[in-house]
Every structure is written in structure tokens, then in C-alpha cells.
Amino acid sequence: MDEKAFTVEFCKYLKSKFQDIKVEYIKELEVRYKIAGKEEITALLYNAYTEYRIDPSEINSIFEKSIVWVNDKNKKTMENIVPIIKGKRFYMEIQDLKFGKDLYFEKLNEELYIYYAFDNEHHISYVKIEDLKKLEISSNEIRDVAIDNLITLVPQIKRIDFDGFFIITANGIYESSLILLDDIWTKENFPVKGDFVIAIPAREVLLITGTQEEKGLKILKEKYLNDDMEYSYFITKEMFVLRNSRWEVY
């Protein structure tokens, strides 16, 4: 099934699930819909389509995951804002959408962006510029607020050791966001040779090696960042090095 057919099927699925719903096909992998009594939603199906390509037999559960949150209460408070790392592809995909223009974000480097979201247990909703105004949060303080909340959400970070690199696990959602926690980036936590080098190909994947770890760098490139690897919630296949407290493209 190509992208257009997948999007059409998602529209059909929405109409089969809800009686009072208006669905608008915007373009491939982008749908706008509104359920009576709820906010209008712009659904970006890029991650869903990647999941479908990995396992087409799971299409119904993939669709269900994409809409399950409409039944939840969408709480928007300072206490449930979290940072979300996104790559250039996501940034470029949403730039021409009203949805994208409404969102608040910060540029981390030429490949990575920080978006913010309200974590509501079963779903997230992205923080809009108007949300900051309503909550009276300035652009200077939102990152600190979100990082404090992230620490609460992932109280335990585990390191899995391999020859020349580490895999980091937390809660299965925000691993990539851990690159924003300045205090964890010590050689005591991650004893690698040289400067820290990371790969975050997906939101739940954080791989760590060092600039002098030849084997680790080779494994990351060939196993996790090769052209054939597909990830749900894809971020980027670039690697990044920590220099002067900043993540730079490696």
C-alpha cells in the first residue's frame, strides 16, 4: 500500500470509529479531522506509515494508536510539558502546515530541533505558541520547566554495555530527549574514549560511543544508521558530538 492509499484507509477508519466526525484529506500522510465536542486535529501519519511498512499486518492497531488519544482528556499544564527531539525531516514536513506554524520550537543545531508537548499518559499534544501565553511561560524558561518534568517521568536511566558503545533505556518514549540533561554526560556515567558521540535515529533510541572508539563508531554507522534501517518515530541518521556543552553534527 502506498502513502496515498494508506492515508485514504486511515480516513475510512476514522469514519468507521466515530459517527460525529468530519474528515479532510489534506495530502499524502496528512489528515485533518474534528470529532463533535473536541478540538480539530491535524494527524501526521509519517510515523504510522513507517510502522506499517515494517509490519503491514498491524495496520489496524497502528490506526488505533493514531486516534486513541481523542478519547482522553487533553490536560495542558506547566507540570506536564516535556521536551521532544525532532529531526530536520519533521521540521521540513510541517513548515507549510498551519499546524506547524502554530507550534513552539527551538533549533538545537542544523539537524535537530526541540519541540515541546503536553504528556497525557496515553498521548502527547504539541505545545503551541498560544499555550505559552495562556500558561504565562516565557521562551527563556520553558526548556528548564520541560527538563525538570522529564526527570520526573524517567527517574531511572539504564545503561546497557557493549564493546565500544552503550545503549540507554529509560521509559521507551523519551530516550532521545535525555541528550538535554546536562548533568548525566560524565565519563563516570558513560566511560568512552574521546568526546561523547551519540546517535538518536528514533525517539526511543539513544546510542553512545566516543570519538576514539573506532569499533563503536563503526557499529553505530553500519548496524543502526545504515540506509536499510527503518524506525518508527524517526529522528535522524546523523551522529552528534558533544563539544563545549553543545551537540554538533559529527
URVEN-V432661 format. One record per pair of residues at least 4 apart in sequence whose ideal C-beta (glycine too) atoms are under 8 Angstrom apart, sorted by the first residue. I is the first residue (numbers start at 1). J is the second residue. D is the distance in whole Angstrom. If there is no record, write none. Layout:
<<I;J;D> <I;J;D>>
This chain:
<<1;5;5> <1;6;5> <1;9;7> <1;52;7> <1;56;7> <2;6;7> <3;7;6> <3;28;4> <3;29;5> <3;49;6> <4;8;6> <4;28;5> <5;9;6> <6;10;7> <6;29;7> <6;45;7> <6;48;8> <6;49;5> <6;52;6> <7;11;7> <7;25;6> <7;27;8> <7;28;6> <7;29;6> <7;30;7> <7;31;6> <7;45;6> <8;12;7> <8;25;7> <9;13;6> <9;59;7> <9;63;8> <10;14;7> <10;31;6> <10;43;7> <10;45;6> <10;48;7> <10;63;6> <10;66;7> <11;15;7> <11;23;5> <11;25;6> <11;31;6> <12;16;6> <13;17;6> <13;60;8> <13;63;5> <13;67;8> <14;18;6> <14;21;6> <14;23;5> <14;31;7> <14;33;6> <14;67;6> <15;21;6> <15;23;6> <17;21;8> <17;67;7> <18;35;5> <18;70;8> <20;35;6> <20;36;4> <20;37;8> <21;33;6> <21;34;7> <21;35;5> <21;36;7> <22;33;6> <22;34;5> <23;31;7> <23;32;8> <23;33;4> <24;31;7> <24;32;4> <24;33;7> <25;31;6> <26;30;4> <26;31;6> <26;32;6> <26;42;8> <26;97;8> <29;44;7> <29;45;4> <29;46;5> <29;48;8> <29;49;6> <30;42;7> <30;43;7> <30;44;6> <30;45;7> <30;97;7> <31;42;8> <31;43;5> <31;45;7> <32;40;7> <32;41;7> <32;42;5> <32;43;7> <33;40;7> <33;41;6> <33;43;7> <34;38;7> <34;39;8> <34;40;4> <34;41;7> <35;41;8> <35;70;6> <38;70;6> <39;74;7> <41;70;7> <42;97;7> <42;98;8> <42;99;4> <43;66;6> <43;67;8> <44;93;7> <44;94;7> <44;99;8> <45;49;5> <45;66;7> <46;50;7> <46;90;8> <46;93;7> <46;234;8> <47;51;7> <47;232;5> <47;233;5> <47;234;7> <48;52;6> <48;62;5> <48;63;7> <48;65;7> <48;66;5> <49;53;6> <50;54;7> <50;230;6> <50;231;7> <50;232;5> <50;234;6> <51;55;7> <51;58;7> <51;62;5> <51;232;5> <52;56;6> <52;58;7> <52;59;6> <52;62;6> <53;230;6> <54;230;6> <54;232;7> <58;62;5> <59;63;6> <60;64;6> <61;65;6> <62;66;7> <63;67;7> <64;68;6> <68;72;8> <68;122;6> <68;123;7> <69;74;8> <69;120;7> <69;122;6> <69;123;3> <69;125;8> <72;120;6> <72;121;7> <72;122;5> <72;123;6> <73;120;7> <74;118;7> <74;120;6> <74;125;6> <75;80;6> <75;118;7> <75;120;6> <76;80;8> <76;118;5> <76;125;8> <76;131;6> <76;134;8> <76;135;7> <77;81;8> <77;118;8> <77;135;7> <78;135;6> <78;137;6> <78;145;6> <79;149;6> <80;118;5> <80;119;5> <80;120;7> <80;149;7> <81;116;6> <81;117;7> <81;118;6> <81;119;8> <81;127;6> <81;137;8> <81;142;7> <81;145;6> <81;146;5> <81;149;6> <82;116;7> <82;117;6> <82;118;8> <82;119;5> <82;124;7> <82;146;5> <82;149;5> <82;150;5> <82;153;7> <82;174;7> <82;177;7> <83;114;5> <83;115;8> <83;116;6> <83;143;7> <83;146;4> <83;147;6> <83;150;6> <83;177;5> <83;180;6> <84;114;7> <84;115;5> <84;116;7> <84;117;5> <84;124;7> <84;126;8> <84;174;8> <84;177;7> <84;203;7> <85;108;7> <85;112;6> <85;113;8> <85;114;6> <85;176;4> <85;177;6> <85;179;7> <85;180;8> <85;200;6> <85;203;7> <85;235;6> <86;90;4> <86;91;6> <86;105;8> <86;112;7> <86;113;5> <86;114;8> <86;115;5> <86;235;6> <87;91;7> <87;111;6> <87;112;6> <87;113;7> <87;234;7> <87;235;4> <87;236;4> <87;238;8> <88;92;6> <88;110;8> <88;111;5> <88;112;8> <88;113;8> <88;236;7> <89;93;6> <89;234;7> <89;236;7> <90;94;7> <90;113;7> <90;235;8> <91;95;7> <91;105;8> <91;113;5> <93;100;8> <94;99;6> <94;100;3> <94;103;7> <95;100;5> <95;101;8> <96;100;7> <97;101;7> <98;102;6> <99;103;7> <102;128;5> <102;129;6> <102;130;7> <103;115;6> <103;126;5> <103;127;7> <103;128;6> <103;129;7> <104;115;8> <104;116;6> <104;127;5> <104;128;6> <104;129;5> <104;131;7> <104;132;6> <104;139;7> <104;142;7> <105;113;5> <105;114;6> <105;115;5> <105;116;8> <106;113;7> <106;114;5> <106;139;8> <106;143;7> <107;112;8> <107;113;6> <107;114;8> <108;112;4> <108;113;6> <108;114;6> <108;247;6> <109;240;7> <109;246;7> <109;247;6> <109;248;6> <109;249;6> <110;249;6> <111;236;5> <111;238;5> <111;240;8> <111;249;6> <112;235;8> <112;236;7> <112;240;7> <112;247;7> <114;143;7> <114;180;7> <115;126;6> <115;127;7> <116;126;7> <116;127;4> <116;142;6> <116;146;6> <117;124;4> <117;125;6> <117;126;5> <117;127;6> <118;124;6> <118;125;5> <118;126;8> <118;127;7> <118;131;8> <119;124;6> <119;149;8> <119;153;7> <120;124;7> <120;125;7> <127;131;5> <127;132;7> <127;142;8> <128;132;8> <129;133;7> <130;134;6> <131;135;6> <132;137;5> <132;138;7> <132;139;7> <132;142;7> <137;141;6> <137;142;5> <137;145;6> <138;142;7> <141;145;6> <142;146;6> <143;147;6> <143;180;7> <144;148;6> <145;149;7> <146;150;6> <147;151;7> <147;180;6> <147;181;7> <148;152;7> <149;153;6> <150;154;6> <150;174;6> <150;177;6> <150;178;8> <150;180;7> <150;181;7> <151;155;7> <151;181;7> <153;171;6> <153;174;6> <154;170;4> <154;171;5> <154;174;6> <154;178;7> <156;170;7> <157;168;6> <157;169;8> <157;170;5> <157;178;7> <157;184;7> <158;168;7> <158;169;5> <158;170;7> <159;166;5> <159;167;8> <159;168;6> <159;189;7> <159;190;7> <160;166;6> <160;167;4> <160;168;8> <160;169;7> <161;166;6> <162;166;7> <162;167;7> <162;216;8> <162;219;8> <163;215;6> <163;216;8> <164;209;6> <164;213;5> <164;214;8> <164;215;4> <164;216;3> <164;217;8> <164;219;6> <165;192;8> <165;207;6> <165;208;6> <165;209;4> <165;213;7> <165;215;8> <165;216;4> <165;219;6> <165;220;6> <166;190;6> <166;192;8> <166;207;7> <166;208;4> <166;209;7> <167;205;8> <167;206;7> <167;207;6> <167;208;8> <168;175;6> <168;178;6> <168;206;4> <168;207;8> <168;208;6> <169;175;7> <170;174;6> <170;175;5> <170;178;6> <171;175;8> <172;204;5> <173;203;7> <173;204;6> <174;178;7> <174;203;7> <174;204;8> <175;200;8> <175;203;7> <175;204;5> <175;205;6> <175;206;4> <176;200;4> <176;202;7> <176;203;5> <176;204;7> <176;205;7> <176;206;6> <176;235;6> <177;203;8> <178;184;7> <178;206;6> <179;198;6> <179;200;7> <179;206;7> <179;240;8> <179;247;6> <181;185;8> <182;245;7> <184;189;6> <185;189;7> <185;190;7> <185;196;6> <185;242;6> <186;190;7> <187;191;5> <187;192;7> <190;196;7> <190;208;5> <192;196;6> <192;197;8> <192;208;7> <192;209;6> <192;210;3> <192;212;8> <192;213;6> <192;216;7> <193;210;5> <193;211;8> <193;212;4> <193;213;5> <194;210;4> <194;211;3> <194;212;3> <194;213;7> <195;210;7> <195;211;5> <195;241;5> <195;242;6> <195;243;6> <196;208;6> <196;210;6> <196;241;7> <196;242;4> <197;208;7> <197;209;5> <197;210;6> <197;211;6> <197;213;8> <197;216;8> <197;217;7> <197;220;8> <197;239;6> <197;240;7> <197;241;5> <197;242;8> <197;250;6> <198;206;7> <198;207;6> <198;208;5> <198;209;8> <198;239;7> <198;240;5> <198;242;8> <198;247;7> <199;205;7> <199;206;8> <199;207;4> <199;220;5> <199;224;6> <199;225;6> <199;237;8> <199;239;5> <199;240;8> <200;205;6> <200;206;6> <200;207;8> <200;235;5> <200;236;7> <200;240;8> <201;205;5> <201;224;6> <201;225;6> <201;229;7> <201;231;5> <201;234;7> <201;235;6> <201;236;7> <201;237;6> <202;231;4> <202;232;6> <202;233;5> <202;234;6> <202;235;6> <203;233;4> <203;235;6> <204;233;7> <205;224;7> <205;231;7> <207;220;6> <207;224;6> <209;213;4> <209;216;3> <209;217;6> <209;219;8> <209;220;6> <210;216;7> <211;217;8> <211;241;6> <211;250;8> <213;217;6> <214;218;6> <215;219;6> <216;220;6> <217;221;6> <217;239;8> <218;222;6> <219;223;5> <219;224;7> <220;224;5> <220;225;6> <220;239;7> <221;225;5> <221;226;7> <221;239;8> <222;226;6> <224;229;6> <225;229;7> <225;237;4> <225;239;7> <229;237;8> <230;234;8> <231;235;8> <238;249;6> <238;250;7> <239;249;8> <239;250;4> <240;247;4> <240;248;6> <240;249;6> <240;250;6> <241;247;7> <241;248;6> <241;249;8> <241;250;4> <242;246;7> <242;247;6> <242;248;8> <243;248;6>>
